[in-house]
Amino acid sequence: TEKHILGIVLAIAVKTISNYSNHLFQTPVEAPFDAYAWNPQAATTT
């Protein structure tokens, strides 16, 4: 239904804004998730 579609669009918008604000303010990763944090020095290209 349209209500479900609007919920999905809203969830994507909230996640996108969250990602941009975390990048902008350089929010540190919490300790339980530190092992999963992206490290540009460890990234490799194939």
Secondary structure in CASP SS format (residue, H / E / C, confidence):
PFRMAT SS
TARGET T0000
AUTHOR 0000-0000-0000
METHOD secondary structure of the structure
MODEL  1
T C 1.00
E H 1.00
K H 1.00
H H 1.00
I H 1.00
L H 1.00
G H 1.00
I H 1.00
V H 1.00
L H 1.00
A H 1.00
I H 1.00
A H 1.00
V H 1.00
K H 1.00
T H 1.00
I H 1.00
S H 1.00
N H 1.00
Y H 1.00
S H 1.00
N H 1.00
H H 1.00
L H 1.00
F H 1.00
Q C 1.00
T C 1.00
P C 1.00
V C 1.00
E C 1.00
A H 1.00
P H 1.00
F H 1.00
D H 1.00
A H 1.00
Y H 1.00
A C 1.00
W C 1.00
N C 1.00
P C 1.00
Q C 1.00
A C 1.00
A C 1.00
T C 1.00
T C 1.00
T C 1.00
END
